[in-house]
Amino acid sequence: MVGKVTVLRIGHRYVRDYRVTMHTALVARAFGAHKMLLASYDDTIIKGIEEVNARWGGYFKVTCIGDRWLEYIKGFKSSGSLIVHLTMYGLHIDDTIDDIRRRFSSSDIMVVIGAEKVPRVVYDISDYNVAIGNQPHSEIAALALFLDRLFEGKELKIDFRGRLRIIPTARGKRVIEMSDEYERQDT
Amino acid sequence: MVGKVTVLRIGHRYVRDYRVTMHTALVARAFGAHKMLLASYDDTIIKGIEEVNARWGGYFKVTCIGDRWLEYIKGFKSSGSLIVHLTMYGLHIDDTIDDIRRRFSSSDIMVVIGAEKVPRVVYDISDYNVAIGNQPHSEIAALALFLDRLFEGKELKIDFRGRLRIIPTARGKRVIEMSDEYERQDT
């Protein structure tokens, strides 16, 4: 039994960051997070994810919270969630993940990921500031690696029960579309 | 003793894809690839990586090859490199990585990552079409996970010997700047 993971994405700039934030949301969904809070207002991200869910399954949700992100961090923290901030300046993932995973058995986790500049308060309020290596790279990659370590690789086998399903294949593309009837039999 | 990894990024559109391709290049560098070939012409990516190297170290290189990407794949293949194409339609990473890692002990690898549409020839010419899970997410995350599995997590401890180095810390940021003298003593 493990808790739920909520991703909080701060520093999103409308239009300019659409693609990077969309990648972030898709990674959060595919790697087993429960939902993403976006500290901005951007319906295009919400719609994009709804379209992905409609085709590929699951219940991942994006909610826009504008600039109230600190309020949300405090709320999650006071409800017992662990706050994990991913930053290249933090403690190495190898030195923190066992501890986080142990606590995850009884707590939910909020994963905070920023863009270029993250306010100091995020470092201070977080239970863990975690570095996916101490080199600059990508919050998308950092989120993927963190969730992969947290779920120990099992996230890549989640069955999303989508309308479309891929049959893994050595060459080309094989996608099957589930009929309503199949869905009824199967559920 | 393992081989070298070259990342080939196809489908880059000038300006529009700057940020996603820059994330890709940064991940390739930070996760232990040797260089990236960009199937486009975009000096901003090359300059961005040169600036990162100047501050954070290492010799990672980006080369623009325009539309000659198929020629490059064929060239790498005929020189004995394994061609690994990352795609959500491929065989699951869990079912392929042991085989790829075994062959990596005596071969270099070219990792091909596309954008939305990848020409059929890439699926056909590749030695492995590998899925980092069969859900849509991000080529940035896919590259990070693939390299992490290939290098078995050791890539997150690479010493880039940069001018700037991060001292991992539980709160805030600690960065030290190496003097020229230190560099001379140290090398």
Contacts between the chains, C-beta under 8 A, distances in Angstrom:
chain1	res1	chain2	res2	distance
A	17	B	19	7.7
A	19	B	17	7.7
A	19	B	19	6.6
A	19	B	20	5.4
A	20	B	19	5.4
A	20	B	20	6.6
A	20	B	23	6.9
A	23	B	20	6.9
A	23	B	23	7.9
A	23	B	137	7.3
A	23	B	138	3.9
A	23	B	140	6.0
A	23	B	141	7.2
A	24	B	138	7.9
A	26	B	136	6.0
A	26	B	137	4.4
A	26	B	138	5.7
A	27	B	137	4.9
A	27	B	138	5.3
A	27	B	141	4.7
A	29	B	135	7.4
A	29	B	137	7.5
A	30	B	133	5.9
A	30	B	135	4.1
A	30	B	136	7.0
A	30	B	137	4.1
A	30	B	141	7.9
A	31	B	133	7.9
A	31	B	137	7.4
A	31	B	141	7.6
A	52	B	136	6.2
A	56	B	135	5.9
A	56	B	136	6.2
A	88	B	166	6.3
A	89	B	166	5.7
A	89	B	168	7.5
A	89	B	169	6.5
A	89	B	172	7.1
A	89	B	173	4.3
A	89	B	174	7.0
A	89	B	175	7.6
A	90	B	168	6.5
A	90	B	169	7.1
A	90	B	170	7.5
A	91	B	168	5.0
A	91	B	169	7.0
A	91	B	170	5.8
A	92	B	156	7.1
A	92	B	157	7.9
A	92	B	168	5.4
A	93	B	156	6.7
A	94	B	153	7.2
A	94	B	156	6.9
A	94	B	157	7.7
A	95	B	168	7.6
A	120	B	172	7.1
A	123	B	171	5.3
A	123	B	172	5.2
A	123	B	173	7.7
A	124	B	171	6.3
A	124	B	172	7.9
A	128	B	170	7.9
A	129	B	169	7.5
A	129	B	170	6.3
A	129	B	171	6.4
A	131	B	166	7.4
A	131	B	168	5.8
A	132	B	156	6.6
A	133	B	30	5.9
A	133	B	31	7.9
A	133	B	155	7.4
A	133	B	156	3.9
A	133	B	157	7.4
A	133	B	158	7.7
A	134	B	165	7.7
A	134	B	166	4.0
A	134	B	168	5.9
A	135	B	29	7.4
A	135	B	30	4.1
A	135	B	56	6.0
A	135	B	158	7.6
A	135	B	160	6.3
A	136	B	26	6.0
A	136	B	30	7.0
A	136	B	52	6.1
A	136	B	56	6.2
A	137	B	23	7.3
A	137	B	26	4.4
A	137	B	27	5.0
A	137	B	29	7.5
A	137	B	30	4.1
A	137	B	31	7.4
A	137	B	144	7.6
A	138	B	23	3.9
A	138	B	24	7.9
A	138	B	26	5.7
A	138	B	27	5.3
A	138	B	140	5.4
A	138	B	144	7.4
A	140	B	23	6.0
A	140	B	138	5.4
A	140	B	140	4.5
A	140	B	141	5.5
A	140	B	144	7.9
A	141	B	23	7.2
A	141	B	27	4.7
A	141	B	30	7.9
A	141	B	31	7.6
A	141	B	140	5.5
A	141	B	141	6.0
A	141	B	143	7.5
A	141	B	144	3.7
A	143	B	141	7.5
A	144	B	137	7.6
A	144	B	138	7.4
A	144	B	140	7.9
A	144	B	141	3.7
A	144	B	144	5.5
A	144	B	145	5.9
A	145	B	144	5.9
A	145	B	145	7.2
A	145	B	148	6.3
A	145	B	156	8.0
A	148	B	145	6.3
A	148	B	148	7.4
A	153	B	94	7.2
A	155	B	133	7.4
A	156	B	92	7.1
A	156	B	93	6.8
A	156	B	94	6.9
A	156	B	132	6.6
A	156	B	133	3.9
A	157	B	92	7.9
A	157	B	94	7.7
A	157	B	133	7.4
A	158	B	133	7.7
A	158	B	135	7.6
A	160	B	135	6.3
A	165	B	134	7.7
A	166	B	88	6.3
A	166	B	89	5.8
A	166	B	131	7.4
A	166	B	134	4.0
A	168	B	89	7.5
A	168	B	90	6.5
A	168	B	91	5.0
A	168	B	92	5.4
A	168	B	95	7.6
A	168	B	131	5.9
A	168	B	134	5.9
A	169	B	89	6.5
A	169	B	90	7.1
A	169	B	91	7.0
A	169	B	129	7.5
A	170	B	90	7.5
A	170	B	91	5.8
A	170	B	128	7.9
A	170	B	129	6.3
A	171	B	123	5.3
A	171	B	124	6.2
A	171	B	129	6.4
A	172	B	89	7.1
A	172	B	120	7.1
A	172	B	123	5.2
A	172	B	124	8.0
A	173	B	89	4.2
A	173	B	123	7.7
A	174	B	89	7.0
A	175	B	89	7.6
